[in-house]
Amino acid sequence: MRRPILGLNTRVETSLDVAPRQQAVVRLEGMALEKRLRSKRSSAFVEAISKLDVSGVVATKEKVQELIDQIASEFPELAPDQLPLGIVSKCYLGNPYEVHSLDAGLQIINHYKRGEVLPNGMEKARRLAMHPGYEYIEVYMNMMCAVSGSGEVSIIKE
Amino acid sequence: MSNQTISTANLSRIENSLSAINDNINVVSHQVATVEQQLEDTKSDLELLAEEFREYVRQDALIKNVQLAEMRLVKVRQEIENKYGHYEDVRRRAIGILQAVDTSLVRKDTIENASEEQLLAAPRYWLAPCLIALSAWLSDKKELAEKAVIEALRRDDEKTSLFFALVTRRGGRYQSSRAWLERYFGQQDPNELKREIVVLIDGFSNGIFGPEARARCGLLIKSWLDELSQKAGFIETQRDQWKKALLSRTEKLDSAKFPHLQKYSPTWPELRHSFEGAKLHDVIFQYFNFILTQEIIPSKNLAFAVDELLDILVREFDEEELPLRREERLNELIIKEDGDKISAQNLFANEKVIEERLDFTQLLTNFAMYPTESNASVATQKLAIALSKEWINHAHDDLTAENRNSVPIDIEIELDDWQGISRDGSNEEELITDLQQHIQLKKEDALRRNKLGIKNWIALVAGVGFFILGLSTLFLFIVSAICFIIFLNGLMNVKRNVKVIEQNYEELFANHKQILVATLSDIVDYRREYANEDTKASNIRELLDQVTPEQYTYSTYDSARAVISSN
């Protein structure tokens, strides 16, 4: 009696699937998110943000959009709702202006005089923004990142 | 109706009586005013007294806490002495035997007998069989030595391994020393280290082990740090640990600083907190700088260095003593905090110095920040700072940002019911004008309120009424005169008060202006001094950036080793 030879009729199915696959993005939460936010900012990014008011009191829509895109590209791992609400830094337009902010939601750059309250929860960053030790302040929902000229980050939680 | 004639004498007597009544009324009114004033004074004195009394009670409680802590400290130390005092003999003999062998002044059988007595006296103590093993080793009694070593290992494997690693290193037996060290390393988990690991780290940082063992130690430390770093949230835990450790160095602000701000600014608590936080930069810098620039004076030779370590190993780390040691530490902190129990409890909770088992990085924090309590040598402190510098920098950066964020932008000033705001003390003119207007309004209000009372007007109306009626009746005519006098007296009082009010408010303004100027001057000083302290924040990073762990691992005794190994 002939014995069947094992595995003789095994066929390897090969299918080439060329459909574009959605890349899985792991949402950073808690300590992992904080660790990411603490990492040093790129010098190009710090330089771009420090020139917020170079264009004077009124910034063009394109300029603002460019800056907002830059923020998104600085944090590619973050979901849109995890990006900063805005950025606040010291205003160099001189008296009576004190600070200016880039409001990511409203997509505008605004300059604020002394006593004028910053909207959308960005008022809390005014004090640190005016400190010469920091280039600018990133404002998040429940914390702030104070970024120095060298890109080092200090975190202030609420 | 009968005609009545009133003699001139009668009238003048009535007039005299009226003027006497008037004088008496004046006197009474003055007395009432004086009593009112005295009542006000008494009230404010009473408030002051109550405040002083409360402060006295607080101070008294603090003093009592200190006295109680001092008494307890003595009691705890006595208890440690009574309960574990007989271990002291064993400890002394351990070092004694080694030194006796060095000098060959004691007979071996004397050492043997002494060791056996110690074993009987301390039935649970790990060091007693170590002594037997040591003396058997010296007398070349292999079997007894092995038995004793097995018993010592049974009682406390880790300490025994470390003890013999050091003893064999002292005697130049490198292979045995390495074997004992390996045995010790094998039992260590970086998440749960016992406090005596400081002996190993000290041996490493002071260059007591040979080059091979030193390289092994270096690799071990690195692997521990790597292993711990893999843990989720490890970096954050380190930062928080260091934040607490750095904050524990905060010094209270001298109460004589900025006296007017203290007294007249509701913002003072925040200002004080920020200033103490800013001063912390220099405190931390000086502390680290002192450690890092301290010269390490090596022991005369390896034997001395090992003896010092053995001394620490046998003296400081007996778990049985831990509860008493904790109590001792808490009472030390209560005394340090001048009787403030809550503050001492917080410090004690953050220190974690006297824990049974700690992770390696917490131990590094303890070596750097609480060297006395953790028995760390200067070399170990330096090494701990070098290994932890990244976490120290992160923790300090966050503390700095938090401190800068806590500095009030506007400083309030309160003088009675006047309030003003200044940022940097530069708006003096504006504030003085505002204060002047405020006091002017108060003065006008007081002047408005300084008018004839209802009784004066009634007296005037009654006076006029009775005068008309008094044309026919003498008695009513007299009553009318009294009413007129009451009215005129009121009028004179009002006029007199105008002067008093004006003078009072003038003095009030002059006084308040003086206080305001002094407070603004305090604000200027505060901002300047704060900025000055704040700039010192960067010094810490500059200091720590130059530090590397390699700098702080010495090879002090390698030359000695070369001499010994040539035999």
HADDOCK unambig.tbl for C-alpha pairs under 7 A between the chains (distance, minus, plus):
assign (segid A and resid 31 and name CA) (segid B and resid 233 and name CA) 6.03 0.50 0.50
assign (segid A and resid 127 and name CA) (segid B and resid 405 and name CA) 5.95 0.50 0.50
assign (segid A and resid 128 and name CA) (segid B and resid 404 and name CA) 6.55 0.50 0.50
assign (segid A and resid 128 and name CA) (segid B and resid 405 and name CA) 5.65 0.50 0.50
assign (segid A and resid 154 and name CA) (segid B and resid 397 and name CA) 5.60 0.50 0.50
assign (segid A and resid 154 and name CA) (segid B and resid 398 and name CA) 4.99 0.50 0.50
assign (segid A and resid 154 and name CA) (segid B and resid 401 and name CA) 6.35 0.50 0.50
assign (segid A and resid 155 and name CA) (segid B and resid 398 and name CA) 5.70 0.50 0.50
assign (segid A and resid 156 and name CA) (segid B and resid 398 and name CA) 6.61 0.50 0.50
assign (segid A and resid 156 and name CA) (segid B and resid 401 and name CA) 6.74 0.50 0.50
assign (segid A and resid 156 and name CA) (segid B and resid 402 and name CA) 5.99 0.50 0.50
